[in-house]
Amino acid sequence: MENSIVASYVALLLGCVIQDNTMFVDNIKQYLPKGNFDDMITILKKFLGFMNLTTAIGSTGGKSIAHVIEVLEGC
């Protein structure tokens, strides 16, 4: 479980970086195993679902994670 949480936070960090600077999209994709953000999107959706189940985040936190998911899906 710890690995999933760490992966989720890394995905959030990278999503925040590319939402403000799309120049990094291709640079980041070249280091990903499949060359796309599909795995990161999947882990973030699982993380968001987990956080919603445990009610560990407020509506602002959930919206922020959902926004990063949208950014990654749009790349």
N, C-alpha and C positions, 0 to 999 in steps of 0.2 A: 504494500500500500504506500509505503514511503516513496518508492520510486515513481509511482503515479503522481503523487503530489509534487515532487520535485520536477517531473516532466511537465506538469501543468503550469507551474510557475515559470519555467523556462519558456514555454509556449506563450504565456501571457507577456513576458518580457519582450520576446521577439515580435509579437503582434503589436505591442506598443511602439516598438522601434520603427516598424515599417508603416504604421498608420500615419506617421508624421513625415516619413521620408521614403518614398517608393523606390528610390535608387537602390536601396538595400535588398529589394525583393529578389532579384536575380543572384546577388551575392549570397544570400542566405539559402536559396533553393539549391545551389550547387553543392552545398554541404549536407543536404538531406538525402537519405537513402533512395527515395523514389523520385527525388527532384521536384516534389510538390509538398503542399502543406496538409495533405489528407490525414496523416497520422497525428499531427498537432491538433487539427480540428476535432478528430475523434476523441483524443484525450481531454481536450477542453470541454467537450459536450458531456463526457462522463463526469468530469470534475464539477461542472455546473449542476448536473443532476444530483451528485452526492451532496453538494453544498445545499441544494434546495431541500433534500430529504432531511438533512440534519439541522436545517434552519440556522446554519452558522453564518449566513450572510444576510444583510438587509437587501432591500430592493435596489439600492445603488450598486452594491457589489455584483449582484446578478446581472444588472444592466451593463455594467462595465465588461464583464466576462462575455456576455452575449455580443457586445459591440466588437470585441477583439475577434470573436468567431466570425462575425460578418466581414471584418477586414481581411482575415485569412482566406475566407471563401471567395472573396472578390479578387484575389491575386492569382 
